[in-house]
Amino acid sequence: MTTAGSVVPNETTVAASVRANALADRLEQGARALAAFAADLTDAQWQVRTPDGRKVGVIVHHVAFMY
């Protein structure tokens, strides 16, 4: 029996919650890895161009902005 406004978790909602938590953990791990990578870059390394022509600093900025 449920009361008004309460939600009883079922297999689908529990599985979705587990997946959401796993994704959140992975995103946080990626953000930490990017911060560690960027922290060790020299000024010259920030200016290096990647094969597509963008500077490393631009890519780091764009990825960091998404986190």
N, C-alpha and C positions, 0 to 999 in steps of 0.2 A: 504494500500500500504506500502511495506517495501523497505528500501534501501539496497544496497549490504552490507552484513555483519551484518545487524541488526536482532535481534530475537524478535519476538512478542510473549510474554508469552501466553500460552494457559492453560486450566484447568490442564492438566497433568504436565506441568512444574511448575506451581504455587503450585500444591499439593506436588510435589516432593521437592520444595524449603521449604515449610512449614514443611514437615517431616524431611528434613535435618537439619533445624534450631532447631526443637524439639529434635532431636538426639544430636546435638552439645550441647544444653543446658543441657541435661541429663548427657552427658559425663563430662561436666564442673562441674556439681553438684556432681557427683561421685568423681571426683578428689579432690574437696574441702572437701568432707566428709572423704575421705581417709587421707588427710593431717591433718585434725582435729583429727581423730582417732590416727594416728601415733604420733602426737605431744604430746599426753597424755600418751603414753606408757612409763613404767619404763624400765630400763635396763633389769631387770629380765623378764618382759613381752615380750620383743623382743626375748627372748630365749625360750619361751614356745613352746612346740611342739603341733601341731594340730593332730587330729585323724589320718591323713594320714602320720604323721611322720615329716612333714616339720616344721621349726621354723616360728613363726609369722613374724619375720623380713624378712625372705626369701620371704614369700608370699607378704608382703607389697612392697618389692623391685620389685618383678615381676609385680605386678599390677601397681605400680607407673611408671615403665619403659614403660608400654603400653600407659599411658596418656601423 
